[in-house]
């Protein structure tokens, strides 16, 4: 039996796209998990982010799988739905399964718009394993509605089999099947201290409820943390077998449990693996001890969601942090020579009672001034400035939908570089001025940082040029 696990290809180049930075850990985890339970199944990985539609279809046809899983985000859902119909035209007998963030957030939409037989909702390891086992063992097949975490259509009616219990102990998971890809094909993050650079996950899940995040669709899966011992085993393999010199811990918030984060840092420091790290941190949970542990473990970059310069806005979007905490966290991290990357969002939207509130042009300009203040005082090094985007599954999406704020129903437009919300008093001309000022600031800080990944130079140059036009 042959199984292909794939990510959706980029069909059109007219939309804003980041280059492929890291391997798709989601399908690599599923591949290793499946292989652990079923050594007879032939598993192939096809990363569509490197391919156009024609080459992607040619790769699928060449493999001729019995069963295929296609993982995709909301930005890629239109591409995935189109490609699913093409796959079914060429390989009508393949069992085609959708998975990933978008099918989890909008399973019925995915099934009705694509040619998928099934959609996995939530984490996919156990659900996909049971699909494969059910497909293989025809004599002992159970009804598909007995497999938790699945959605499907029958006679035009939508069915969901119910939430699957999460894998509580992440140490139980085998490491991602990186041997099924060429790790050197990936660019790494655009900010980099050492190369080769790749990604890993120290935890899954986030306990917070920011309204712009699609976290609610993953809410049944409470945050879980791997043990330091388990993490070190994976890091040793990455160092020895793949010669990795830098790692991006792609967890949602490294320090949501500060005690565990310190233990991980201390274990890394004791291992003497000589690897540098970057990760995401929250502003409200940075102590001197945590910052010191990060610095000693080799963490050189902490990426922090700051979002706005207004405590009022931060409360409105349920961020759970304050401006004071942002400044204090930056000071502590800088004390231990850790560079800070700041994420900000423009034109945040929230509800006060039944009334929609949103940032004005003046509010966004104040945030730009706050960024300049942080840079002047050497509290941040890098800035990522995007637009508040109503991603399916988020409370922001529900607000924007209910109050008629969404400009486009084309999900391929759902990137953070364009304003997708109709907001009173926000005109396109002022919006473009702000984008240009931010692009100029970003280009300077990246070019003179000493941490620009040379594999991203062409893309960043094109991106900044477009921003100035």
Protein Blocks (a to p, Z undefined) as FASTA:
>chain_A
ZZdddddddfbfkbccdddfbdcfklmmmmmmmmmmmmmbccddddfklpcfklmmmmmm
mnopabdcddddfklmmmmmmmmmmmmmmmmmbccddedjklmmmmmlmmmmmccfbdce
hjfklmmmmmmmmmmmmmlcccfklpghiacdeehiacdebjadddfblmlpccddfklp
cfklpgbjabdfbdcdddddfbgcjfbfcfkbcklmmmmmccddddfklmmmmmmmmmmm
nopabdcdfbfblmlpmmlmmmmmmmmmmnonopacdddddfklccfklmmmmmmnopab
dcddekpacfklmmmnonopafklmmmmmmmmmmnopacdddddehiacdehjaccdddf
klmmmmmmmmmmmmmnopafbdcdddddddehiaklmmmmmnopafbfcfklmcckbcfb
dcehiafklmmmmmmmmmmmmmmmmmmnopacfklmmmmmmmmmmmmZZ
